[in-house]
Amino acid sequence: MKKKDIELLAPAGSYEGFEAAIGAGADAVYVGGASFGARAYAKNFREEELIRAIDYAHIHGKKLYLTVNTLFKNRELTEQLYDYLLPYYEAGLDAVIVQDLGALSAIREMFPGLPLHASTQMTVTGPEAMKFLEEQGVSRVVPARELSLEEIRKMHEASPIEIETFIHGALCYSYSGQCLMSSMLGGRSGNRGRCAQPCRLSYETALKGQGYKGKKELCPLSLKDISTIEILPEILEAGVTSLKIEGRMKQPAYTAGVTSMYRKYLDILFEKGSENYHVKDSDRKYLIDIFNRGGSCKGYYQMANGPAMMAFTNEKKTGDVSVDLKEIKQKVDGQLMLFAGGPVILNVSLGETTATAAAGEVQYARNQPLDRERIRRQMEKLGNTAYEWGKLEIEADGNIFVSMKELNQVRREAFAALEEEILKSMRRTGAHKKEFFKTQKKAKTENSPAMYVSCEDSKTAFALMQEENLQGMYLSFDSMKECLEEGRYRGIEMYLTTPYIVRGELPEGFLSQAREWLEQGMSGFLVRSLEGFAALKKAGLADKCVLDYTMYTWNNEAVDFWKEQKVLRNTLPLELNEGELRHRNNEGSEMLIYGYLPLMISAQCVRKNLYGCSGQEEWVTLRDRYGKEFRASCYCNPWKMENTRYTTPCYNIIYNSIPYGLLKEYRQAEELGISSVRLAFTTEHPQEAVKIFREFRSVYKDGVNPPQRDYTKGHFKRGAE
């Protein structure tokens, strides 16, 4: 591990924040432009500011990365992305941070040589996803923040691409990219950089719905910020090469203060080694005083979850901290030559880069000659430039005169030439606009879409199997074990559901049993994560995979990307409205038309944090200030296998208060050109699930007028901001 290989990466939500980050010792800065960044409410950069920042970074030997880490609608991708990125690409932008695989595919084609960093919004949770992204041309991965040091180490051992992790700042309660809570409740999508932070609000809680506990101002989903300055050696030893500070919404003083402290301790670490690494109490307090939410924690690096990581309040605290904003200057050597009868000549050099300028004419002095001190004072007026003199040699005749205007001119021209010489190696050409093919609207077929269901338990599955017009079922491992034979007997397509979050290797026996079931007639898998898909692809089973809506396919480039991976079909995104879905290629896609939608998928556990861990798959009810109730269910054994209960990380799912349902909208749904629809059953009793299925079947299959039901339409009508 060498110092030159480790990067301290700071945030900037404005140009002032960018300068503060560079001045505080950042090796690289990540910023958002006017569009497509996951912090839409930051001040962000105008085009001319961003180009100036790219140049400024390169003059100082630093890097600048641009966040393009939202999900793209078709028109944004086809009509805006190229023109938006082109000036930054040509200026030498060092990398883009991307969430959308359609955008990644398009950028890779349109902007050759531009490094691609996979955003934490991709929810990369393991080595197989990392290797998969390496195959797609990604040079760096920002994995999910919930991973342990051991998991990161295994990713580093599996792939040579860089790993960037968060070391300081705010934590999301949900796995990034797996949160629809802000979107569904308020129309402001976290996938679009507009999160309203519902996790910071207060909720009353009740264990299994039995009596609400605690004060109304309790914030059971509000995490402390992370501060990892004490475990920097362990983070680097795990294979992390870029240390990322969160905070593009913060002020420049915060950026400068936090960055300078991590710069200090990184330098100490490389100078003294990890065995002599120690953080002073005063410096630890300094970081807390800059900003905190109920103290700080070390994140998930050494802890899976738990109340020690929770703030349980939304109170933001700062102490009496003074932060100096520093401006760094590059030391330039110069040689000024002033000989009568010749031009004013200035040679400047920065490292091995040199430039020369000449202006005017040096004259013999008729009255008072210029002395060297006067000349030096004039040449030292470098103003707001990025430079200062290291040494300046003045070679001159003794009896000369030259105007201040000429000295100023030669200085400006020499530094402009030096700057151009420094930057020209960073400039790029070679971008080319991709021709995107417009979606041809598929004519509505005479046959109605095939009907599928997903079930959480065997009893519901067996009850639904008896129903007519059921094309297929998505079942967990334990349910598939009980239901496969009956399902195949009835001619139902049977798919094995993988967890929403896959961490670690596929469980022992999973693949061998799945292959045996495939031989017995199982149709394939419902895949909900990039790691899950990559692991199945490695096993040669990509063509048996159905992508759930958590594998985002907002645009046709993403649809085509997954078609190239040979998947069976995808599921329509939940955050696009009807009009936007009409601009998407929905041929072969499945559409969710019923279910309690997961609003958050979290490594934290409401049950454990407030009531202690029982190890049982129970639930806690959250009640918001409007009286709406949300069920936070424990998934203690996500794989639903007997040998995985205590060996794989658990997670919570917070479900919406009322189910999503498109009963009255069946005609519009069918006109989208989809091939199938799905009803997702989670907490419903078997008899209730059957009743709901029959209602949807009578509408979608028989054209019966829909009954009155209290369903949310999600974003089908309103869309997401």
N, C-alpha and C positions, 0 to 999 in steps of 0.2 A: 504494500500500500504506500504509494508516493503522494506527496502533497499536490503535485501537478495533476494527478488523476482524480482528485476529490473536488467537488464543486459545491460552493455555498450559494444557494439559489434563493433570491429574495423577491417579494411581491412588490408591484407598483400599480396603484389605481389611478395615478396621474403622473405628469411629467416631473412634478416636484418630488413625488415619491420615488420615481426612478432615479433622479439625481441623488436623493438621500440614500438609496440602496447602494449605488456605486460608491458614494463617498464613505459609506460605513464598512466597505470591504467585501461586498458581494462579488462573486465570480461571474454570476449571471443573474438576469432579472427576467421575470415573466410578467407580461402585461396583456391587457385586453384592448382591442381596437374598438371601432364604432359598432361592430356587429359580431355576432356569433361567439361571444365569450360567456362563461358561466358566472360572471358577476356583472349582470346588465345594469345594476344600479350604482356601480362604481363610476367615478368621473370619466375614466378611460381616455383613450388617446385619439385625437384627430389624425388624419393621414399625415400632414406635414410634421406633427409632433412625433409620430411614430418613426418616420424616416430619420428625423433628427436624432431620435433616441438610438436607432440602429447604428448610425454613424458615430455618435458619442461613445457607445459601448465599444465599438471596434477600435476607435482611437485609443481607448484605454486598455485594450486587450481583453475586453469582457464580451459576454454574449447576451443576446436578447431573444427570448422565445415569445411567441404570440399564441394566446389561447383562442382556439377555434373549436372549443369543446362543448358545443351544444348539438342537439339533434336537428337535422336539416329537413325542412319541407322541400318538396320537389322544385318549386320555382326558385327558392333561395339557392339551391345547389346548382341548378342549370343556368340561372340568369344573373346571379350576383357573386358567387364565390370566386370565379376567375378574376373578374375585374377588381374585386376587393383585395385579393392577395397579390396580384401582379406587381404593384409598385414596391411592396415589401420584399417580395422575392428578388426583384432586380436590385434592390438596395443591399441585399445580402443578409436578410433575416436568417437567424441561426437554426430555427426549428419552429414547427407548429405543434401545438398540443391538441389532440383530436379525440373525440368520443365516438362519433358516427362512422361506422365502417364504410358507408357509402361515400362520405366525404373523404375518408382516408384513401379509398380506391381512386377517386377522382383527382385528388391532390397529387398522389403518386404519379398519375399519368400526365397531368397538366404541368407539373412543376418538377422536372427531373433534378435530382440532387438535393432537394429540400428535405432535411431530416424530419422524420415523423415520430412524435412522442405519443404513446397511448395514455390518455388521461385516466385519472383515478375513477372518472365517471364510467369507464368501461367495466368496472368491477372485476379486475383481473385478480384471481385468488390462488393461482398455483402455477407450477412449471409448465404444464401442458398448454395452457392458454398463452403463456409467455413464448413458448416455442412456436406456437401457431402464429402469433403476431410477428415474430421474427421472419417467418416465411412470407408474410405480407409486406415486408420491407420496413417494419418498425425498428427504430434504432434504440429506443428507450421506452421502458414501461414504468408508469406510476401505479403500483399495485393498490389494491384496496387497503384502507388505513387500518383495517381490523386484523391484519396478519401479524403473527408472532415473528420474532427474530429467527427462529428455527425455520419457519415457512419461507421467509425471505432468503435465508441461506440456501435452501434447496432450489429455489428459483434461480439464484445466482449460479449454482453448480450445474443447472440444466441448460442454461443458455448464456452466450457471451454478451448479449445486449445489455445496455446500462439499466440500472435500477435507481429510481428516484423516489424517496419517501419523505413524508412530512415529519418535521422535527419540532415544530412549534406553532401554536395557534389554535384556532377553533376546530372542533370535531363535529362531524355530522352524526346524529343519532342513528340514522339509517345507513346501510351500505350505499355509498355514492352511486347514483344511477339507478338505484332500486327504491326510490321514494316517489310516490305519487300524491303524498298527503297535501302539500301546498297546492298542487295542481287540481286535485279533485274537490278540495274544500273551497278554494278561492280563485281558481282559474289561473294562478301564477305558477308556472312549471319550473321545478328545479332543474329539469333537463334543458330548459331554455334560459337558465341563468337568472330566474326571477323568483327564487324561493322566498316565501313569506315567513319562513321559520316557525311553523306550528309546533315544532319540538321545543321551542322556548316558552310556550304558553303553559298556564296552569290547568290541571285536570284533577278532579276527584277520582279516587280509585276504589274498586270493590273486588275482592277475591271471589272468583266464580259468581259474580253478580250479587253477593250476599253482604249488603251493608257497606256504605261508603266510608272510607277511612281518611283521616287527616284533614289538614287545613285546605281551604279552597285555593290558597295561593301556592300550593305545592306544584312544582314543575317536574314531574316524574321522568320526562324525556330529555331534560337539559343536562348535557355533559359539561364537565370542566374542560378548559383548554389544556392542550398538552404542552409540556416543557421537558425536553429530553436532554438538556445540556449535561446532565450527570452520566448519561449512558451513551454519549457520542462514540467512545471507543467500541462498545459492543455493536452499535449500529453499523459502523464502518467495517468491523470484522465480519459481519453477516453478508457483506458484498454490496452494500449501498454505495453509490458513487456520487449521487447528487442529493444534497441535504436541503430540503425545501421548507421554507417558512411560509405559513398561511397568512393572508391578511391584505388582499387587494382593496378591501373596503376600509382599511385603517388609514390613519393620518401619516404623513411623512415622518413625524417624530417617532411614532411606534416602529415603523420600518427601520429607521436609523438605529434606534436603541437596541432592538432585538438583534438585528444583523451584526452590529458592532460587537455585541457580547458573544455571539456564536463565532465570529471571526477571531476574537481574542482567544477563545478556548480551543478552536481548531488549531491555531498557531501554536498554542502551548502543547497540545497533543502531539503535533509533529516534531516539536522541538525536544520535548522531554520523554515522549513515549507513554503508552497507556499505563505502565506500572507506576508512573509518577503523576498520573492525572488526578487532579483534585479540584473541585469547584468550591469557591469561597461562599460562605453563608451570605455575605453582603451582596454578591453577584446574583445569587439565587433569589434573594429578596428584591433586587433591582428588576429582574424579569417579572416577578409577581406584581410589583408596583406599577410597572408600565401598563399592564392590563391583565385582569383575571376575572373569572367567573367562579367564585367560591373556592379559590385556590387553584391548584393545577394538578395534573397527573402525568404519568409517563406514557399514556396511551395504551395501545394494545400490544406493544412489543414484548412485554413480560407478564401481561395479565389478559385473560380471555374476556372478562367483563366483570361487573360487580359494582356495589354502591360506592366504593372508594373512588370510582371514576366519575360519579355523578355530582352535579352542583345542586340539584333539586331547587334551583332558584334561577331567575333570569336577571339577577342583579349584576351589573357590570361595575367593577371596581378598579380604581387607579389610585396610586399613592403619590407622594410628593417627589416626582422624578423630573430631573432636568436633562434634556437631551440636546446635544450640540449637533447641528446639521453641518457636516463637513463637505467641502468640495475638493476633489483631488485634481491634481494637475500633472501632466506629463512633462518630465524634464527633457528639454531640447538643448542640444549644443549648437552653437552658431559661430560663424566666422564672417565678420563684416569687413569688406575691403573698400577703402576710400583713397584712391590715388588720382591726383589732379589730371584732368583731361580724359579720364575714363568714366564709365558708368558706376553708380552705386551698386555693389554686388554683395548679396547675402547668401551664404551657404548654411543650411540648417540640416540637422540630422537627429533622428530618433531611433536609437538602436542601429540597425543596418540600413534603415530607410533614409535617403537623403533627397534634398531638393535645392534648387538654386533659382534666384530671381535677380534681375538687374533693372535699374530704373534711373532716369535722369542723367546728370553729368556732374562730376566732382570738379569744382573750380578752385583756382588759387584765390586765397582770401585777399581782398583789396584793403579792408580795414581790420576788423577783428576776426581772427580765425576761430573756428569751433574747437573747444577743448574736448578731450575724450570723455570727461564726466558728463558734459551736456549731451554728447552723442549717446552715451550709455543710458542716461535717464530717459531719453526719447525712445530708445529701442526696447526698454523694459516695460513700456506701456502695452502690455498684452491683454488688458481689459478682461472681458468675459470669455476669452478663449479657453480651450482645454489645456493650455500649455504654460509652462514657466521655464525660465532659462536655467539650465544646469550650469554651463559656462558659456560665456560669450567673449570671443576674442575679437579685438578691433585692431586691424592693421591699416595704418593711415599715414599719409604724408603729414608733415608738421604744420604746414601753413595752408589749410584748405577751408573751403566753405561748401556746405550743401544745405539745401532747404529742409525744414522739418517735414514739409509735404512729401519730399522725395524719400526721406527716411521712413515715413509712415507707409508710403506706397510699396517700397521694397520689402518692408516687414510683412505687410498684408499679403503680397503676392508670394513671398517665400513660404509663409505658413499655409496659404491656400494650396500651393503646389505640393507641400509636404503632406497635407491632409489628403489630397487627391491620390498621391502615391501610396499612402497607407491604405486607403479604402478601395483602390481599383482592383486589388486582388480579391476583395470580398464581393464585388459586383457580379451579377449573373445575367446571362441571356439563356434562351432556349425554351422558355415557356411557350406552350401552345394550347389554344382553347379547344376543349373537347366538344365534339358534336354529340349532343344528347338527343336521343330519339324520344319523341313525344309518345305518351301512352295512347295506344289505340283502345278506345272504349269497347270492351267486350260486350257483344250482344247478349241480352238476358236469355238464358236457355229455358226451354219448356220445363225442364226438371227443376224442382226446388233444391236448395242446398242440402247436402247430406248432413245428418245430425250426429254430433258426438257429445259425450259427457266426460267430465273428470270427476273423480270421487276420492274422498279422503278415507273411507272405510269400506269394509267388505259387505256389511249389511245393506248399505245404500246401493252398492254395486249390484248385489244379487237382486234387489228389488227392481232396479232399473232394467236389468237384463230381460225381464219378462215383457218389456214394452216393445211394441212394433215400431218400425222405422228408426231403430237405433243402429247407426252405421258403425260406431266405434266407441271405445272406452279408454280413458287414460287412468291408470291405477298405480298406486305405490307398490313397492316390492312385496309387502306382506299380503296385500289384497290380490296381487297378481298370482301369488302362490295358491290362493284359495279359489280364484275365479277363472283362471285361464281355460281350464277344461270345459267348463260350462259355457263360457263366452264363445269359444271356437265351435262348440256343438251348435250354438245358435247362429253361427255365421257372423259374429260380431268381430270387427277389427280390434285387437287388443294391443295397447301401447303401455310400456313401462315408464312411469314418471320418475325423473331424476330431481334432486332437491333444487330449490331456488339458489342455494349457495353450495358450491362444491369446493371443499378444502381437503388437501391431502390426496393420496392415491385413491383410486376406486377401491371400495372395500373388498376384502378377501372373499372370493366366491361370487362376487357380483357378475363379472363377465362370463364366467363359466356357466352360471345358472341362466343368465340372459341368453347365451348362445343355445343352450338346451331348449329354452322356451321358444326361441326363434325357429328351431327345428320342429317344434311341436305346433307351430302356426302363429306365434306372436308376431305382430306386424312391425313393431319398432319401438321408438322411444320418444317421449316428450321431453325436450331439452330446454332448460330455463337459465343456463349460465354458459359463459364462454369456456370456462374450465371444463364443464360437463361435456360440451360438444367436442372440445379438443381431445379429451380423453377417449371419447367414443370414436372420433376420427382416427386416432392413433391405432385403435383396435380394428380399423377397417369397416366401421359401421356408420360412416357419415350418411350414406344413402338410406339409412333406416331412421333418420332423425326428423322429427317435427319440431320446429322452433316455436316456443311460446312467445307471448307478447313482450316478455322481459328481454328478448333478443331483438333489439330495436331495428325495425325496417321501415323507417319513416319515408324513404324516398326510393326511387326505382334503381338507383345505383346500389343501395343496400340490398334490395330484392335480388338484383343480378349477382351481386357478390355471393349471396348464399346459394343461388342456383348453381354457380360455378363450383360450390362445395358439394353439390349433388344432394342437398337435403330434400326431403319429401315435400314439405310445404312450410310456410311461415304463418304466423298469426298477426292479424292487423293490429297496429299500434292503438293504444287506448286514448292517446292525447290528440289525435287528429279528428277534426270534425268531418261531417258528411261531405262537404264541398272539397276539402283537402284530400279525402280518401278517393274521391272521383278522379283526382289527378295522379293517383298512384296505380301501378300495375297490380291489380288484385287477382289476376288469374292464378289459380292454384292456391290461393290464400284461404285461411280459416278465420272466422270472425267470432269473437266472444260476444254472446248475446244475453248471458245471465250469469250472475254470481256476486258474492260479497268480495269486492276487489281488495287485494292487499294494498294498503296505503304506505306501509313501511315494512322493510325486512331488515332486522337489526341483530347485531351480535349481542346487544344488551338484552336483559330479561327483566321486564317489569315485575314479574312474580318474585324473582330472586332479590331484586334491589329493594323491594318494599316489604316483602313477607318472608323472605328466605327461600332457599332452593329446596323443593320437595323431590326433584328428579322425575316428577310426573308431568304428563302433557296436559296441564291445566290452563286456565286463562284468567286474566284480570280485565275487568271492565274499566275503561277510561270515560269519564263524563266531562264534556267541555262546558264552557260558560253559557252555552245556548241550550244545555240539557241533552245534547246528542251523545249517544253512547257508542264506544268503539271497543271491539274485542281484541285484546292483545294475547294471542295464543302462543303457548310454549311448544316448540318443536325440539324436544330433547333428543330425539332420534330421527334426524331428517331422512336417513336412508330407509328407515322402516325394516331393518334387518336385525336379526337376533344378535349378531356379533358386532354391531356398530353402536349400541346404545351409549357406551361410555368411552368410545374411542374417536368419535368425530365431533367437531364443534357444533353446538346447538345454535338455534336462532329463534327470534320472536317474529311473528307476523301480526301487525296491527291492521285489522280489517275495517272497511267502511261501515258506517252506522246503518245504512240501508242498502239493499242489493241493487246492483246495476241490472237493468233489463230493457231490452228493445223489443217489446211486444207490438206496440202500435206502429213501430218503425220498420216492420218486416218488409214492406214493399221497397223502401229505400235501401234496406240492407241487401236485398236480392239484386237490386239494380246496380250494385257495386261490382258485380261480376265475380263474386266469391264462389269457391267450390264447396265450402262447408261452414257450418256454424257449430258453436260449442256452448254448453251449459256447464258451469263450474260449481259443483256442490262441495261445501266445506263444513258448515255447522248444522245443516238441515238434517232432520230426522228422515229415515227412509220413506215414510208415507208422504211427508211434505215434499221430498225430492220428486217422487213419482207424480204427485199432483202438479207440480210446477212443470215437469217435463211434458206432461199431457197437454197443459195449456199452451205451451210453446209449439208443440207438435201440431195441435189443432189449428194454430194460426199459420205456421210456416208450411205445413204440409197440406192442410185441408182448406185454407183460406177462411177459416171461421173468424168472426169479429172478435178482437181481443177483449178479454175481461178487464175490469178495473183493477189495477195493482199499484201499490206505492213503490215505484222503482225510480232510481235516479238514471238519467240518460247519460251521465258522465260528460264527456266532451263531444258526443255525437252531434249535438246541436250547437253548442257554444264554442267549442275549440279551447285551446290553451294559449295563453299569452306567451 
